[in-house]
Amino acid sequence: MKQEAIQKLSKIDARKTTELIFQSLYSAMEKGWTRTDLENIIKRLNTVDENMIVNVYRSQEVVKNFGDIQKDYYARENNPFVKKSLQNDEILNIVDDSTIEYYYPIVAKNECLKCHTKTTQGEVLGIININYPINDLKVSLSSFINFFILFIILFSIAIFVALYFEFEKYVIKPIKKFVNNINYISENKDIKRRIGIENKIHEIDNMQDVFNEMLNSLEYQFYYDELTQLPNRKKLIEVLANKRNSILMIINIDKFQHINDLYGDKIGNDILVNTAKIINNNVSEEIELFKLHADEYALYMPLTITKEEIHILANHLTTAIEDNTLKVKDSEVFVNATIGVSVGNEYLLNNADMALKLAKKKKTKYLIYDVSMNIEHEYEQNLKWSKKIKDAIQTNQVIPVFQPIVDIKTSQIVKYEALMRIIDDNGDFIEPVHFLDLAKKNKLYTKLTQVIVEKTFEIFKDKDYQVSINLSVQDILNEEVHQLILSLLNKYKFKDKIVFELIESEGIENFDEVINFIEQVKKLGAKISIDDFGTGYSNFEYIMKLKVDYIKIDASMIKNIDTNKNSQMVTETIIDFAKKLEIKTIAEFIHSKNVYDVVKEMGVDYAQGYYLGKTQRLD
């Protein structure tokens, strides 16, 4: 950079000095001074500064007019810089970083041709050569300032580039990796992952350590019980996911809530901690102990013992817990436990829990699960749900909720579908998937249908919307339901407001009875729709025979229609068929804008799904 600065500044200075010398010589030549006069001027110039040397060399063009000089001839023949400069090149040499050597070509201008008659304009007439030390360099303040500013800018850019690459390598990249790791952990909920980025910055290392400590704390809270410091249910579920042949025991403290209420939370917590210690002290090291919710523990062990040894271990644990009483002031708290055991590699938690419940019901210390328990459990569940359905009917807890159906052309709600729900004791809705099959087995299904039909008619008597009610073939063939529908249609005299939606998955065997029902309700102003078209008995011939008004395209066709070409082709076929028969189409399971846009583009008439509106009560 120093050399470049000297080169630029020296050239400016040398050119100015040389121009000044030339103008002095030119003025003398205009006055008609001889060659001797000119040589005297040059000698005088060389005495101005003892450190500066001035030489003037004639070119061959000048020699033609005025003759040659020995030193000029010698320079033209032997000095390479003179030779090059005679080719009209300015030459600047820095000799030993201390001396400026400058060769300046004198080019013939128009006014020069008066004397140099054998020369043409643009030819080099001679060379002025000056030599002087660098420390005698002269530049203007403006030039110096301009150069200094340029130097500062270039130097700053160089420093910035160097710092940028260093900063990128040692700061930006480690921080980016750090942030990417954090985002990965956040998006994937992977609290087991840790950040370990190698870098030379102490602060980033500290940030990593702090973040990893936070993850350690979160992981501990997520996988361990705070009171007993034992791994919890979440940890157990991950262990069970390996599906190795093993044994699982669920140990439950009997009547713990009663003990807790009687002695208080502190004593209750002491009992939980003490029981964990008792269990741990009475099993071998390869057996893992977990703390489940409330008053339950789990023991997980490899299947390395016989069934007889399982009996012995379960009996030993219940006895050990019973024998260790907890002293409270002047009295003792006696703790008992019940154990459910399962063996195998699947459903260990469910099976052990089922065995535990049956053991408590039978008031035995422990039970080992076997398949017969499933039948007993299913029977209990059936009894439970049968009672729940009966109670819901009697207490008016069976209700219809309604999901809106939108006209695709206007994007406005024009109709609703009635859906059955049971309201539980907490005010939550129970969907039919949980109770409908059981209701059919227990001959409660017909009553449920009657409730929904009656309530829907009553709710929509004052509403300007169409409503569809689901009916199975079983409903249509049931005389009570059949007569109820005809009675309500005659009573309310709805014109085009009621749509009966035939549940396709039921299938149609009694075809004549179904057609008879359709003809009767249509005479009274009702419409007919086929549900879930695209599955089951999706038969175009049936559609023509049933004379339906609407086809609801099955959710399995619609849910991935924005990406699934096969679904698009089948749906297009259904839409084309329906249009030719002047049957309106409804697309259900519209869960996103993309799906909505696709069915709209395909020409579907109506749309229904959570993207357009969730189920709601309208009473």
Summary of the structure (lengths in Angstrom):
residues: 619
radius of gyration: 50.8
end to end distance: 88.2
largest distance: 144.3
contacts: 1818
relative contact order: 0.05
helix: 53%
strand: 20%
